[in-house]
Amino acid sequence: MLKRKDLLGLYDLSAEEIDEILTTGASMKKLLRQNIKKLPHLQGRSVTTLFYENSTRTRCSFELAAKYMGAHAVNIAAESSSVKKGETLVDTGKTLDAMKNDVIVIRHPMGGAPRLLANTVKAHVVNAGDGMNEHPSQALLDMLTMRENFPSIQGLTVAILGDIRHSRVAKSNLFGLKKLGATVKMYAPRTLIPKDIDKMGAVVCRSREEAVEGADVVMGLRIQLERQHGGLFPSLGEYAKYYGVTEEIMKYAKPNALVMHPGPVNRGVELTSGLIDGETSRIEEQVLSGIAVRMAILFLLTKEEL
Ligand code: CP
């Protein structure tokens, strides 16, 4: 059982806690592969997804995860809620508490919003992505996918290329992978590399070739057009040509190195279409891992409470 009320980021989690989530996620994934979608783990619970930013994968998979385990699941899209009438995040949280809601899964454009909510509500809070801070369930599903394709995450080399500066996925993966003993290499235009990411444990590379050399996994990250405020790189075409992951660049990786991407992908920008749809791609498998790992998170946070 996770001995914490909330899941806010992988910076906070121990290697043992990450391992527990991945082990439980692997069991959930086995059930999903057998098409078992009626489980009792969350019977009598209610889960609300509260999304202040767009999402397909994360929102849908948290909702399905809750429903597959028997919970009452509802979604609040900020655009169509009382947030539009001026209600604060804390007051929205208190309203959900008053409705006897057990878990709030929140995505918010401001880093730290899930922590503020967690400090003020009784419900468990799960961070589904906060600004440029963390996206813990994404990194956990990435690690589950890696763990199923290699004997261990310990000793793996993972190359992350793309918009690292704006990426909460990059940070959560860095924290989680380092805790499990992997090496994390990063490459992007200098304008898309956050200052001090090396001090957090990343190996910052000077070329695509250096980043991908000897990698077991090559992860592309989306160019976040909505968070670019001008002039960080010349054009998407030039990004693809000089910084994108291509079949040529993959030759520097280990034979059969895996290609991953959290999605949504800008096809032909971060990765070529051939790599996205190719044999070494694990992008669709990441989506299934997403439901499994979110089932594990919801179950482990609420277990033994009723
Ligand atoms: N990877 C990810 O967070 O995707 P969504 O924005 O579709 O949830």
Boltz pocket constraint, residues with backbone or C-beta under 6 A from the ligand:
constraints:
  - pocket:
      binder: B
      contacts: [[A, 54], [A, 55], [A, 56], [A, 57], [A, 58], [A, 59], [A, 128], [A, 129], [A, 138], [A, 262], [A, 263], [A, 264]]
      max_distance: 6.0
